């Protein structure tokens, strides 16, 4: 369910000290040479493996999987221009992005779809930086041999401040094991100018056979290839107890209070895994949001559970209802949000969402969103 490529925008963007803190960093935008801060130091290094008995030479600079010159081993043009690199311990990856004009909405701030696409991009670039395949999303040699791919099972994003057009954001990402059937990837989003954390995200991924389209347990060989680049100790973007990222989503049943029926996937919605990309689901969920909330509130939190693939010839219904809460504002568990839900246009409102196939009614995705009142200015 992954897809979409976002390279650094080099045109029609004003770069000043409010965006990039030093002129030496600005040189990247105007020089074909890679500046010092982008030269991946110690590209061949040994790191602590998830299995302590093994130490692996990353050999990133010489890896045939990377998009390098086959003769010289030099960084490719894409790698020289990309504002990202592994951290010193080699277990996470950071990349900077300039928010471009076509990535913002009517408020001149990045849309949630833009944020989700940037998360995908930095995750894919992280995988490439450690030598995983460039012809798939973080596919290892064993995965390609067995015809396996990663697909999104759950995505949780919290945005505390939306970056504006021409702002520079820095995103850090890392991955780690998640039981026997999957993996997880986390992100921290910062305003590069202030170093302020403006968002966090976490996700769960499961393995699918790309030929049978069935889920499959993570093979031991795949696990060994994958987890060697993961932190040895658990590291979570949401370490707080009872955080929202683990909250279960109740299924929304008919009759929903709001709906947008018979949505049709575009060709552009398909990704290299040959199904509708996971970011498209975010747009479909928001299609059935009431306009009075869209106009006065902004999305603060979105959680999506991906339950079924969607193909190009599928037709989708988007259903939305307010999430029922008690007098203390706590969600009422076991209710579907259809009959009892209401929202407060003056404060914060929570909604439940359902995407389903129009013809069969089969559930594709269930979601939950939280909205806060827009601030002036």
Rosetta blueprint (number, residue, H / E / L):
1 X L
2 X L
3 X L
4 X L
5 X L
6 X L
7 X L
8 X L
9 X L
10 X L
11 X L
12 X L
13 X L
14 X L
15 X L
16 X L
17 X L
18 X L
19 X L
20 X L
21 X L
22 X L
23 X H
24 X H
25 X H
26 X H
27 X H
28 X H
29 X H
30 X L
31 X L
32 X L
33 X L
34 X L
35 X L
36 X H
37 X H
38 X H
39 X L
40 X L
41 X L
42 X L
43 X L
44 X L
45 X L
46 X E
47 X E
48 X E
49 X L
50 X L
51 X L
52 X L
53 X L
54 X L
55 X E
56 X E
57 X E
58 X L
59 X L
60 X L
61 X L
62 X L
63 X L
64 X L
65 X L
66 X L
67 X L
68 X L
69 X L
70 X L
71 X L
72 X L
73 X L
74 X L
75 X L
76 X L
77 X H
78 X H
79 X H
80 X H
81 X H
82 X L
83 X L
84 X E
85 X E
86 X E
87 X L
88 X L
89 X L
90 X L
91 X L
92 X L
93 X E
94 X E
95 X E
96 X E
97 X E
98 X E
99 X L
100 X L
101 X H
102 X H
103 X H
104 X E
105 X L
106 X L
107 X L
108 X L
109 X E
110 X E
111 X L
112 X H
113 X H
114 X H
115 X H
116 X H
117 X H
118 X H
119 X H
120 X H
121 X H
122 X H
123 X H
124 X H
125 X H
126 X H
127 X H
128 X H
129 X H
130 X L
131 X L
132 X L
133 X L
134 X L
135 X L
136 X L
137 X L
138 X L
139 X L
140 X L
141 X H
142 X H
143 X H
144 X H
145 X H
146 X H
147 X L
148 X E
149 X E
150 X E
151 X E
152 X E
153 X E
154 X E
155 X E
156 X E
157 X E
158 X E
159 X E
160 X L
161 X L
162 X L
163 X L
164 X E
165 X L
166 X L
167 X L
168 X E
169 X E
170 X E
171 X E
172 X E
173 X E
174 X E
175 X E
176 X E
177 X E
178 X E
179 X L
180 X L
181 X L
182 X E
183 X E
184 X E
185 X E
186 X E
187 X E
188 X E
189 X E
190 X E
191 X E
192 X L
193 X L
194 X L
195 X L
196 X E
197 X E
198 X E
199 X E
200 X E
201 X E
202 X E
203 X E
204 X E
205 X E
206 X E
207 X E
208 X E
209 X E
210 X L
211 X L
212 X L
213 X L
214 X L
215 X E
216 X E
217 X L
218 X L
219 X L
220 X H
221 X H
222 X H
223 X H
224 X H
225 X H
226 X H
227 X H
228 X L
229 X L
230 X L
231 X L
232 X L
233 X L
234 X L
235 X L
236 X L
237 X L
238 X L
239 X L
240 X L
241 X L
242 X L
243 X L
244 X H
245 X H
246 X H
247 X L
248 X L
249 X L
250 X L
251 X L
252 X L
253 X L
254 X L
255 X L
256 X L
257 X L
258 X E
259 X E
260 X E
261 X E
262 X E
263 X E
264 X E
265 X L
266 X L
267 X H
268 X H
269 X H
270 X E
271 X L
272 X L
273 X L
274 X L
275 X L
276 X E
277 X L
278 X H
279 X H
280 X H
281 X H
282 X H
283 X H
284 X H
285 X H
286 X H
287 X H
288 X L
289 X L
290 X L
291 X H
292 X H
293 X H
294 X H
295 X H
296 X H
297 X E
298 X E
299 X E
300 X E
301 X E
302 X E
303 X E
304 X E
305 X E
306 X E
307 X L
308 X L
309 X L
310 X L
311 X L
312 X L
313 X L
314 X L
315 X E
316 X E
317 X E
318 X E
319 X E
320 X E
321 X E
322 X E
323 X L
324 X L
325 X E
326 X L
327 X L
328 X L
329 X L
330 X L
331 X E
332 X L
333 X L
334 X L
335 X L
336 X L
337 X L
338 X L
339 X L
340 X L
341 X L
342 X L
343 X L
344 X L
345 X L
346 X L
347 X L
348 X L
349 X E
350 X E
351 X E
352 X E
353 X E
354 X E
355 X E
356 X E
357 X E
358 X L
359 X L
360 X L
361 X L
362 X L
363 X E
364 X E
365 X E
366 X E
367 X E
368 X E
369 X E
370 X E
371 X E
372 X E
373 X E
374 X L
375 X L
376 X L
377 X L
